[in-house]
Amino acid sequence: MWKDFKNFALKGNVLDLAFAVVIGAAFGKIVTSLVGDIITPLIGLLIGGISLEGLQYTHGSAVLKYGVFLQSVIDFFIIAFSLFLLVRIAGKFKRKREEAPKTEPAPTREEVLLTEIRDLLKNK
């Protein structure tokens, strides 16, 4: 059982997934900072200094914090757009790498001699 688990845990796909989760968490922190520290204040300035997170509706003891919801929606769209750009850029790099002309190295002296010997033997 231990051997099977070790084989499973060390497969490339599991390790790739683990790295993706770690990188995704770090990327999430970057995007959260971008949204919370840069974009949200800019939006607040554009709409007259109103903080979205402070928007709420109070009726009796019930408080509807629709500003927090709006901020979450904005965060989602910014994260989705950031991921879209990241995937798009990665796709461009992948296509460029696939389109790069594959040049064969020049034959070595040994290969040239072997080719000549082959051709001589073929002609006999």
C-alpha positions in Angstrom: 0.0 0.0 0.0 2.8 2.4 0.9 4.5 1.7 -2.5 1.2 2.4 -4.4 0.7 5.7 -2.5 4.3 6.8 -3.1 3.9 6.1 -6.8 0.6 8.0 -6.9 2.0 11.0 -4.9 5.1 11.3 -7.0 3.4 11.2 -10.4 3.9 14.3 -12.5 0.2 15.2 -12.5 0.0 15.3 -8.7 3.2 17.4 -8.4 2.0 19.7 -11.1 -1.3 20.2 -9.3 0.5 20.9 -6.0 2.7 23.6 -7.7 -0.4 25.1 -9.4 -2.1 25.4 -6.0 0.9 27.1 -4.4 1.3 29.5 -7.4 -2.4 30.1 -7.5 -2.4 31.1 -3.9 0.4 33.5 -4.4 -1.2 34.9 -7.6 -4.5 35.3 -5.6 -2.6 37.5 -3.0 -1.2 39.7 -5.8 -4.6 40.2 -7.4 -6.3 40.8 -4.0 -3.7 43.5 -3.3 -4.1 45.0 -6.8 -7.9 45.1 -6.3 -7.9 46.3 -2.7 -5.0 48.7 -2.8 -5.1 50.1 -6.3 -8.3 49.5 -8.3 -10.9 50.0 -5.5 -9.5 53.3 -4.4 -9.4 54.5 -8.1 -13.0 53.4 -8.6 -13.9 55.3 -5.4 -12.2 58.4 -6.7 -14.1 58.1 -10.0 -17.5 57.8 -8.4 -16.9 60.7 -6.0 -15.0 59.2 -3.1 -17.7 56.6 -2.2 -16.3 53.4 -0.7 -18.2 50.4 -2.1 -17.7 48.4 1.0 -19.4 51.0 3.1 -22.6 50.9 1.1 -25.3 49.2 3.1 -29.1 49.3 3.7 -30.4 49.1 7.2 -34.0 48.2 8.0 -34.5 47.7 11.7 -31.9 45.3 12.9 -31.2 43.8 9.5 -28.2 45.2 7.6 -27.8 44.5 3.9 -24.2 45.1 3.0 -24.6 45.3 -0.7 -21.4 47.3 -1.1 -19.4 44.3 0.1 -21.2 42.1 -2.5 -20.5 44.6 -5.2 -16.8 44.7 -4.2 -16.7 40.9 -4.4 -18.3 41.0 -7.9 -15.7 43.5 -9.0 -12.9 41.4 -7.5 -14.2 38.3 -9.4 -14.2 40.1 -12.7 -10.7 41.5 -12.2 -9.4 38.1 -11.2 -11.1 36.4 -14.1 -9.7 39.0 -16.5 -6.2 38.7 -15.0 -6.3 34.9 -15.5 -7.6 35.4 -19.0 -4.7 37.6 -19.8 -2.3 35.1 -18.2 -3.6 32.2 -20.2 -3.6 34.2 -23.4 0.0 35.3 -23.0 1.0 31.7 -22.1 -0.8 30.6 -25.3 1.1 33.1 -27.4 4.4 31.9 -26.0 3.4 28.3 -26.7 2.4 29.0 -30.3 5.6 30.9 -30.9 7.7 28.0 -29.6 5.7 25.6 -31.8 6.1 27.8 -34.8 9.8 28.3 -34.4 11.6 26.7 -37.3 13.3 23.5 -36.3 16.8 23.5 -37.8 18.6 20.3 -38.1 22.3 20.4 -37.1 24.8 20.0 -39.8 26.0 16.4 -40.3 29.2 15.6 -38.5 32.2 14.5 -40.5 31.6 10.9 -39.4 28.0 11.1 -40.7 29.2 12.5 -44.1 31.7 9.7 -44.4 29.1 7.0 -43.5 26.7 8.5 -46.1 29.3 8.4 -48.8 30.2 4.8 -47.9 26.5 3.9 -48.0 26.1 5.6 -51.4 29.2 3.8 -52.8 27.9 0.4 -51.6 24.5 1.1 -53.1 26.0 2.0 -56.5 28.1 -1.3 -56.7 
